[in-house]
Amino acid sequence: MNRAEKETFVADIKERFNNAPLVILTDFKGSTVDEMDVLRRACEPAGVHFQVVKNTLCKRALAESDKEDLTKFFSGNIGVIFAGEDPIAAAKLFTEQAKQNEKLEIRAGYFEGDVLDAQGVAAVAALPSREELLSILLRTMLAAPRQVMGIIRAPARDLLYLLSNFASKLEDQD
């Protein structure tokens, strides 16, 4: 790589680090090209970007940023998962891929201002996805109007039951 290519790489990777809500650093030592290609292809539809990076250039890109604490993990073979809009889905995707390829090991992660270890990334993957959270929110929002309607209908319903019971009691007396 010449100097201009390195500068372009540093600028590009710096932008990826700044825009990603979740970053996972993974060691892929011993993985074949085909196994890495499977990981890349699995990431594409989910809006997740996987990239094998140069350690020194990444350290330069992370210098003086909020993710600077990750620089100590850049040694040896490093691949970086950059999450798209849904960091939880990206964490779930990577943990599924790591189960299929045992050579993938999580070195570190970065989420919500914190550096994570492998268990931290697994905890993020265990969180409900965006769609699940939206459905819970919708269910919660719809519960209140249903309860209000139940309260409004209760007197009329109770009156109907009362009149029905009174009518059946009158019929029994005849």
N, C-alpha and C positions, 0 to 999 in steps of 0.2 A: 504494500500500500504506500502510495506516495503521500506527501503532506496534505495536499488538497483533499484526497480521499479520506484521510484520517479526520480532517476537520469536518467534512461532511458527515462522516459516521458519528462523530461526537455530538454534532448538532442534532442529528436525527434521533440518536439514542437518548439524548437529554430531553428532547420533546416527548418521546415515548414514556420516559420515566415520569415526567411532570404531568402527563395527561392520564396515566393509568391509575385507577382507584385501588387496584391490587396488583402487586408485583410478586412473582414467585421465582426464586433462584433455584435451579435444579442442577444436580450433577448427573450426567448421563454416561459416565465412564462404562465402557463395555457394550454400549448399545450399537447396533448396526445402523447403517444408513437407512435401510428399509424400516426399522423400528422408529427412527427419528422422523421419517417421512409419514408414517402412520400418525404420529403425534401432531405433526404440522397440519395434516389433512383433517384431523379431528378438531383442531382449533379453528380453522377457517370459518366453518358455518356458524360458529358461536360468537364470532366477532372478537376472538382472542388471537393474539399474535405471539408466536414462539420464535425466538431468535437465538442462535449461538453467537456469543459475543467475545470480543477481545477484552481481556481483563483490564489492562492498563488504560485503554480508551474509555471503558466504562467508569473506572475510578475517576478519570478526568471529567467525565460528563456529570458525575454525581457530586463532585467537589462543590462545596458551599451551597448545597441544596438541602431540602428537608429530609431527603433519603440518603444522606451522606453516611449514615451508620451502616449501610449495606456494603460499603467498600471493603470491609474486612473479610467478607465472604467470597470475594473475587480472586480465586486461585484455582488452578487446574481447569478441568472442563466445566464450563458454565453455560447453561442455557437459561434464557429469561422468558417467563410467561408474562405478557402484558395483558391485563384484563381490559375488556371493552366497557360497555355501559353497565353490565351486570357482573360485579366482582364475585358474587356468590356462585353464579353459574360457572364462572371461570375456575373457581376453586374446586367445585364439584367435578367439572370436566377433567381437570388435572389429576385429582385423586383417583378417578376412574381409570385414566390412562396409566397412572403409576401402579395400579393393581394389575393391569394387563402386562406391563413391562416392569419387572422387578428391579431392573437396572437404574431406573429413574429414582433419584433420592432428592428429597427437599432439603436444601441447605438453609434457606431463610425465605421470609416473605415480608411484605410491607403492606399494611392495611390500616387505614384511619389513623395515621401518624405513629404507628407502633411497628417495631421490627418483631417478626414472628418466627418461632421455630417450627419444626415439622408438626407438632401437636397444635400449635396456633393456627396453622394453615388448615389442618383437619377440622378444627373448631369452626373456622370460617365456612368451610364446606358443609358443615352440619347445620348452619343457619338456614332458615326458610328462604326460598328463592324470591325474586321480585314478584313473580306471578302469584305465588302463595301469599305473600304479604298483601298484595292488592286484593286478593279474594277475601282475606281476613278483614281488611279495612272495609270492603263493600258489605260484607256480612254484618259488621258492627254498625255501619251507617244505616242499614236497612232494619236492624233490630229495634231501634228507638221508635220509628214510625209505626211499626207493627204493634209494639206495646201500647202506644197512644191509641191506636185504632181499637185494640182490645179493651182498653179502659172506657173509651167512648161507647162502644157497643155493649158493654157489660150491663148497664141498667135496662136497656131494651131486651136483652137476652134473658135477664133475670125476671123481668115482668112477663115475658112470654112463658117461661117455665112456671111461674106462679099461676098464671091464668090457665095453663094446661093442667096443672095439678088440681086447681079448683074445679075445672070442668070435669075431670075424671072423678073427683070426689062427689060432685053432684050427680053424675051418672050412676055411681055406686049406691047412692041413697034412693034412687028411683026404683 
